[in-house]
Amino acid sequence: MRSTADRMTAAYLDAFESLVGVTPKGWYAEGGTARAAVTRSDVPLLNAAYDMTAEPDLDSLNEMATEVGSQGVRWSIMVRRAAGDDVVDLAARHGLVERSDVPLLACAAGDLVFRSSAAQRQLVRQVGAVKSDIYTEVLAQGFEAPESIFGPLMGGGVLDAASMAGYLAEESGRPVGTGFGIRTSDAIGVYNIAVVPSSRGRGLGRAITEAVLHDGVAAGAEWAYLLPSVMGRPLYESMGFRLVTSWTIFTAR
């Protein structure tokens, strides 16, 4: 039987590949046990060459890294567990010398803790592709980053894709928060939880996260997973999420 870490890693990779498939100008390739996926956002994690097996195929990973590195985007190399010297050397040859951990949190559907009030839940609604521009604007404000960092990530038909759902939270008719869910066979992945600075501290991040989770579980998800920010991790842990594994990512300095 696969471990929770194995199942959630597989769910994340399936979701990533699905996202690339509906992202405008998205690109995906495979070689051996290595994979490559590019969204053309300015987020290195979302433009990656990766091999999440226990023993990465270095030749194939190098080939995928060469492909991604040639595409003119900020990118990364990602592996499943603590990287050995051979992976460190491979990344360095591609100019990726910054190394960090990416924590993966997960929770069984039956263990999720929902605490938002009815009033908070009513502030969150699912939106489609017609709201892509507004969604990206609020997403950027929530992460306190320029809109250009997300590039075409949320454009096209992403918010209308069958396995994906985007959410906006509003206060006084003004969009102030975002969320995004990607459903795979038995899991719901939680992404893009962001609230603009002026609306923080009022429970909107929790309400948005709960909306993503509620709809994912209603659609059949037995597990939920996410990659937390340092700021968001205490919130997710209060909802029942626990660390199941950490990945290693290499980026440029």
PyMOL commands that set and color helices and strands:
alter all, ss='L'
color gray80, all
select helices_A, chain A and resi 4-22+44-46+58-69+85-93+109-111+118-121+129-142+147-150+158-160+197-199+204-218+233-238
alter helices_A, ss='H'
color red, helices_A
select strands_A, chain A and resi 27-31+34-38+47-51+76-79+98-108+124-127+164-171+174-183+187-195+223-226+242-251
alter strands_A, ss='S'
color yellow, strands_A
deselect
rebuild
show_as cartoon
